[in-house]
Amino acid sequence: MTDPSQYVRQREKGARDVSYPVSPEPLAVPVYDNHCHLEIEDGEGMSLDEQLLRAGEVGVAGVVQAGGDIDSSRWSAWAAASHPRVLAAVAIHPNEAPAYAEQGMLDEAIAVIDELAAQPRVRAIGETGLDFFRTEGEGLPAQFESFEAHIALAKKHGIAMQIHDRDAHEAVLETLERVGAPERTVFHCFSGDADMARIAADRGYWLSFAGNVTFKNAQNLRDALAVTPRERILVETDAPFLTPTPFRGRPNAPYLVPVTVRFMAEELGLDLDEFCAQVASNTLAVYGAFED
């Protein structure tokens, strides 16, 4: 098998500004990046060690590195086993599930995720869920099959689950209610509105907000943030995607979490240090301690 440490993916750059933004002012109270994809190289490129160093310098104490297929999930598990400030989430992304199914390999792929999930620093199944934006029609049965299998894996291993939900809010909530959600269920990059946030919080789910909460056209996310109980809020980058304003379009990275956290605290009218302490506590409640 190929050494997982050698696995990287290149994000298509196009005409974007691919330089990394300057580092923000450090946080006095450290927080964690709930969801990122550091196997994807973007912009000038930073090694995992460089990513973690730069994040630590601004008060980001650790990251949850998320997989979306077999290779990236293996890389995520390797990163977590190799670095005390990394925990892993492993899964077959809902948009990848139909491709595996077409090859007759979905069961095999899920079996690999099952094996990886047994590792002690793999603390979540993710990202899994439903995506009706990029997949439709014949691909949907494989998404549902994969989602339910991943729910079962999170329960089997007693770990959290990170949900990818794009244009599939009702179906995701219905599936979780019908099958039974894992004890610790997180909506990664929450994309619903205030009504959905209330439903999710009432069911005991966590809502993770990314840099798009800062976007001018994302009032629905700010409304959702406002009604989410403080003990159910997480923060993430989804790096290298969803870079917060004013750096939208440039490469994202965990060291930019403070930009989003400051925006969220201001939006909620909360003291920054107290908000950071709450978000950090929430993260540890979901995933456990980063350093053994």
C-alpha positions in Angstrom: 0.0 0.0 0.0 1.2 3.5 -0.8 2.6 5.4 2.2 -0.4 7.6 3.4 2.0 10.4 4.2 2.8 10.9 0.5 -0.8 11.4 -0.5 -1.8 14.9 -1.5 -4.3 16.4 -3.8 -4.0 19.6 -5.8 -6.8 22.1 -5.8 -7.4 23.7 -9.2 -6.1 27.3 -9.0 -7.6 28.9 -12.1 -7.3 32.7 -11.9 -7.7 33.0 -8.1 -5.3 34.8 -5.9 -3.5 31.8 -4.4 -1.4 33.6 -1.8 -2.2 32.8 1.8 -3.6 35.8 3.8 -1.6 37.4 6.6 -2.0 35.8 10.0 -4.7 37.4 12.2 -4.2 38.6 15.7 -3.7 35.6 18.0 -6.6 34.5 20.3 -5.9 34.7 24.0 -8.0 31.6 24.6 -7.2 28.7 22.2 -9.9 27.0 20.0 -9.9 24.1 17.6 -10.7 23.8 13.9 -13.5 21.3 13.8 -13.1 20.3 10.2 -10.4 20.7 7.5 -8.8 19.0 4.5 -5.1 19.5 4.9 -4.3 16.8 2.3 -5.5 19.2 -0.4 -2.6 21.5 -1.4 -3.7 25.0 -2.4 -2.0 28.3 -3.0 1.7 28.4 -2.2 1.4 25.1 -0.4 2.1 24.4 3.2 3.2 21.1 4.8 1.2 19.6 7.6 3.8 20.7 10.1 3.7 24.3 8.7 -0.1 24.3 8.9 0.0 23.3 12.5 2.8 25.6 13.5 1.1 28.6 11.9 -2.2 27.7 13.5 -0.7 27.3 16.9 0.9 30.7 16.7 -2.6 32.4 16.6 -4.3 30.2 19.2 -5.7 27.3 17.2 -4.7 24.4 19.4 -5.7 21.5 17.1 -7.6 20.4 14.1 -10.0 17.6 13.1 -8.7 16.4 9.7 -11.6 14.9 7.6 -11.5 12.3 4.9 -13.9 11.8 2.0 -12.7 8.7 0.2 -10.3 5.8 1.0 -7.1 7.6 0.2 -7.9 10.8 2.1 -9.3 8.8 5.0 -6.1 6.9 5.3 -4.1 10.1 5.1 -6.3 11.6 7.9 -5.7 8.6 10.1 -2.0 8.8 9.4 -1.9 12.5 10.2 -3.7 12.0 13.5 -1.4 9.1 14.5 1.6 11.2 13.7 0.7 14.6 15.2 -0.7 15.2 18.8 -2.6 18.2 17.6 -4.5 16.3 14.9 -7.6 14.1 15.3 -9.1 12.3 12.3 -12.6 11.8 10.8 -12.9 9.1 8.1 -15.6 8.4 5.6 -16.8 8.1 2.1 -18.2 11.5 1.0 -21.8 11.3 -0.3 -20.6 12.5 -3.7 -18.1 9.7 -3.8 -20.5 6.9 -2.8 -22.2 6.6 -6.2 -18.8 6.2 -7.9 -17.8 3.4 -5.5 -21.2 1.8 -6.0 -20.9 1.9 -9.8 -17.6 0.0 -9.5 -19.2 -2.5 -7.1 -16.8 -1.3 -4.4 -19.0 0.6 -1.9 -19.1 -2.3 0.6 -15.4 -2.6 0.3 -14.8 1.1 0.8 -17.0 1.2 3.9 -15.1 -1.8 5.2 -11.9 0.2 5.0 -13.6 3.1 6.9 -14.7 0.5 9.5 -11.0 -0.6 9.9 -9.7 2.9 10.1 -12.4 3.9 12.7 -10.9 1.5 15.2 -7.7 3.5 15.5 -7.6 5.5 18.8 -7.0 8.9 17.2 -9.8 8.5 14.7 -12.6 10.2 16.7 -15.3 10.7 14.1 -17.0 9.2 11.0 -17.0 12.0 8.5 -17.8 13.5 6.3 -20.9 11.6 5.4 -24.4 12.5 4.7 -26.4 13.6 1.6 -25.8 16.0 -1.2 -28.6 16.7 -3.6 -26.7 19.6 -5.3 -24.0 17.5 -7.0 -25.7 14.1 -7.1 -29.2 13.3 -8.2 -31.3 10.6 -9.8 -29.6 7.3 -10.1 -26.8 8.3 -7.6 -29.1 8.9 -4.7 -29.7 5.3 -3.5 -26.0 4.9 -3.1 -25.8 8.1 -1.0 -28.6 6.9 1.3 -27.0 3.4 1.6 -23.6 4.9 2.4 -25.1 7.4 4.9 -26.9 4.8 6.9 -23.8 2.5 6.9 -21.7 5.4 8.2 -24.3 6.1 11.0 -23.9 2.4 12.0 -20.1 2.7 12.1 -20.2 5.8 14.3 -22.4 3.9 16.7 -20.3 0.7 16.5 -17.1 2.5 17.4 -18.7 5.0 19.8 -17.3 8.0 18.1 -18.8 11.2 16.7 -20.2 11.7 13.2 -19.7 14.8 10.9 -22.5 15.4 8.5 -22.2 16.8 5.0 -25.6 18.3 4.1 -26.0 20.2 0.9 -29.6 21.0 -0.4 -30.7 17.9 1.6 -31.8 19.3 4.9 -35.2 17.5 5.3 -33.8 14.1 4.0 -30.8 14.3 6.4 -33.0 15.1 9.4 -35.5 12.4 8.5 -32.7 9.8 8.1 -31.2 10.6 11.4 -34.6 10.4 13.1 -35.6 7.2 11.4 -32.3 5.3 11.8 -31.2 7.0 15.1 -28.4 9.5 15.2 -25.1 8.7 16.9 -24.8 10.2 20.4 -22.5 12.9 19.1 -23.7 14.2 15.7 -22.2 17.3 14.1 -23.5 19.3 11.2 -20.2 20.2 9.5 -20.4 23.6 7.7 -24.0 24.1 8.8 -25.9 25.4 5.8 -29.5 25.6 7.1 -31.6 28.4 8.5 -32.8 29.3 12.0 -35.7 26.8 11.9 -33.4 24.0 11.1 -30.9 25.1 13.7 -33.6 24.9 16.4 -34.6 21.4 15.3 -30.9 20.2 15.2 -30.2 21.7 18.6 -33.4 20.3 20.1 -32.2 16.9 19.0 -28.9 17.4 20.7 -26.8 17.9 17.5 -23.8 20.3 17.3 -23.7 22.9 14.6 -20.3 23.8 13.1 -20.0 27.2 11.4 -17.3 27.9 8.7 -16.0 31.0 7.1 -19.1 31.4 5.0 -21.0 32.7 8.0 -19.1 36.0 7.3 -20.3 36.2 3.7 -22.6 39.1 2.9 -25.2 36.8 1.3 -25.3 34.3 4.2 -27.9 35.9 6.5 -29.5 32.5 7.0 -26.3 31.3 8.7 -26.1 34.3 11.0 -29.8 33.8 11.9 -29.0 30.1 12.6 -26.0 31.1 14.7 -28.2 33.5 16.8 -30.6 30.7 17.8 -28.1 28.0 18.4 -27.4 27.2 22.1 -23.9 28.3 23.0 -23.0 24.8 24.1 -23.9 23.4 20.7 -21.6 25.7 18.6 -18.4 24.6 16.9 -16.1 26.4 14.4 -14.2 25.2 11.4 -12.4 26.2 8.3 -13.3 23.4 5.8 -9.8 24.4 4.5 -8.8 25.1 1.9 -12.3 26.1 1.1 -14.7 28.8 2.4 -12.1 31.4 3.4 -13.8 34.1 5.6 -14.3 37.7 4.6 -12.2 39.8 3.8 -10.1 37.0 2.3 -12.8 35.2 0.4 -11.5 33.3 -2.7 -8.0 32.9 -1.3 -6.7 29.7 0.2 -8.1 28.9 3.6 -6.2 27.3 6.5 -6.6 26.6 10.2 -4.7 29.7 11.2 -7.6 31.7 9.9 -10.1 30.3 12.4 -9.6 33.5 14.6 -11.1 35.6 11.8 -14.3 33.5 11.9 -14.4 33.2 15.7 -14.1 37.0 16.2 -16.9 37.6 13.7 -19.1 35.0 15.5 -18.5 36.5 18.9 -19.2 40.0 17.7 -22.4 38.8 15.9 -23.6 37.2 19.1 -22.6 40.2 21.3 -20.4 37.9 23.4 -17.0 38.4 25.1 -14.4 36.9 22.8 -12.5 35.0 25.5 -15.6 33.6 27.0 -16.9 32.5 23.6 -13.6 30.9 22.7 -13.6 29.0 26.0 -17.1 27.7 25.3 -16.3 26.6 21.7 -13.2 24.8 22.9 -15.1 23.1 25.6 -17.7 22.0 23.0 -15.1 20.6 20.7 -13.5 18.5 23.5 -17.0 17.3 24.5 -17.5 15.9 21.0 -14.0 14.5 20.2 -12.2 14.0 23.5 -8.7 15.3 24.3 -6.3 15.9 21.5 -3.1 15.1 23.3 -3.1 11.6 24.9 
